[in-house]
Amino acid sequence: MNLLSEFSLALPQWAIEAQAQLPEVMPTVEERMAAVIEFSRLNFEHGTGGPFAAGVFERDTGRRVLLGVNRVVPSNCSSAHAEVMTLSLAQQMLETYDLGAPGMPPYQLVVNWRPCVMCFGATLWSGIRSLAIAGSGPELEEITGFDEGPIHPDWRDELAKRGIELIDNVLRDKAIEVFRAFAASNAFVYNSRQGDNPNR
């Protein structure tokens, strides 16, 4: 087997094209979430990933940086969740590893549900100042069968400790509609081990 020294992750072509049709500025968090939820639906309908999307915006102006989607299966990369894709691309576009660096506007991450255990960590380290989510309850896992991992029981407090504002339940029912549509489509749910059998 040849040594692989680098790899890349990319958004699907439809997401690049759809992004160009979005307003440059989305003043309300509801507008931002509506776009993210629509991208989550389009992602599984196009067969380009799971029903997850995220967006990075300037919190106060609503200026869009970009929207990203889940790319785990097409990329053969378990970390290519929507939040990781979106935060990483935003950091490259803005040429900074810290989206909360001095002199920068406060940035907001908008996600169509509470981040999984991995993406929660990515959110903490990204530097964003605000996290807006469609919901935070068990509905995502119950409806779709995805394993979101052992989220920290005090996850809300951990955000607050780092100065990250949390806005919950933004267009919750619309996000759940997409999860139900995903479940009804019998699309592939790509959990790996779920902790039940280390030899599987």
N, C-alpha and C positions, 0 to 999 in steps of 0.2 A: 504494500500500500504506500502510495506517495504521500509525503508530508504536505499538508495544506497549511500555508502560512498566512492566509487572509481569507475573508469572506465578506459578502455584502448582503444587505437586506434592502428591498425596494417595495414601494407601494405598487399595487396593480394599476394598469393603465386607466381603467375606468375611474379610479379614485383621483388620479391626476387631472383627468378631463373634467370630472364633476366638481372638483375644487375650484377650477377656473370659472365656474358658473355661480359660485357663492358670492355674496356681498363681501367686500373687503372689510367692512365694519359691521358687527352685530352687537348693537348696544345692550341688549338684555340677555341674561343668562338663559332664559327660555328659548330665545332665538338660537343661541349657541348649542344648547342641548338638542333642539329639534334637528339641527344639521347633523350632529353626532349620531343621534338615533337613526336617522335616515341612512347614514353611511354604514351603521351596524347591520341594517337590513340588507342593503345592497351588497355588502361583503359576502354574506352567505348565499344570497340569491345568485351572485355571479360565480360562486364556487371558488372564491379567492381567499377564504379563511373563515374563522368562526364569527358569531354574531356580536362582535365587539368593535367599538371605535372610540376614539378620543380626539380631543382638539386642544391646541394651545392658543390662547388669546391674551392680548393685553387686558388685564382685569378691568381697568377703569374706563378705557376707551372702547373696548370690544373689538379692537383691530385684530384680525385673524392672522396668525402665523401659519398654521396648517392644521389639517385633520389627517389622522392616520387610522389604519385598521389592523386587525389581527392577521398575521401572516405565518402562523406556526407551521401548518401542514405544507403549504406550497414551498416554504423556505427550508423545510427540514431543520427547524430551529425552535426548540421549546421555549426560548425566551422572547420570541418575536410576537409578544402580546401587543395589543393596541397601544397601551400606555408607553411601553418601552420603545416601540416604533416612533410614536409621536414625540415623546420627549427627546429621543436621540436625534431625530431629524431637526427638531426645533433648535437644539443645541448646536448642530452643525450649521444651520442657516444663520443663527445669530452669533456664531463663532465664540461660544462660551460654554463651559461645562456647568456653570452656575447661573441658572435663570433668575436668581435673586441677587445678583452681584450689584455692588454700588453703582449708581448712575443709570441703572436700567429701570424701565417701568415694571411694576409688579405684574407677573404673569399668572394666568389661571389655567389649570388643567380641567377639562370638562370630559367626563366619562359616562358611558351609559349604564354603569352600576358601580358599586364600591370596588376598588381595585383588589385583585387577588393578593395573596401573601407576597409574591415576588414583586408585583407592580406597586404595592404599598411601600415597599422598601425603595423602589425606584423613584416614587413620588417624594419621599422624604429627602432623598439625596439630590434631587433635581434642582432645588432652589426655588421652585414655584411658591407663590404666596397665597394661592387660593385653590381649593379643590371643590368642584361642583359635580355632584353625582345624581343619577336618576333615582337611586334607591340603595339601601344597605342591608335589607333583610335576607331571609333564606330563599326568596322566590327564584332567583337566578339558578341556584343549584337544584332546587326542587323541580323546576320546570324543564331545564335543559339537561341535567345530569353532569354538568361540568363540576370538577373538583376545584374549589377556590383556595384550598389550603387552610392551615391553622392561623387565621388572622389574629393579631394581638388583641386580647380582650379589652384593653384600654386604648384601642386604636384612635379613638376620637381625641383622647387626652394627649397621645403621642404627636398628633398633628398640631394641637394647640401649643405644646411645649416648644415646637419648632417655628411657631409663628405662622402656621398655615391655616387660613380660614377654611371652614367646612360649610358647604351649602348642600343639604341633603333633600331628597324627594323632589327633584326638578323633573317634571313630566314623567313621573313614575309609571303611570298606567300605559303611556305610549311605549316606554322601554319594555314593559312586560308583554305588550302585544307582539313585539318583535321576538322575544324569547319563545312565546307560544307558537308563533309562525315557524320558527326554527325547529322546535320540537315536532311540530306536525309534518315537517318536510322530511323527517327521518334522516337528516344530514348527520355526518360522522361526528361523534364526540370523541376528542382525542386525548382523554385522560391516559396517563401512563400507569403508575403503580397504585395510586390512591392509598398507599400505606397498608394494604391488606395482605400482601404476600410478596416478600422480598425476593423470592425465587421465581416469580412469574415472568 
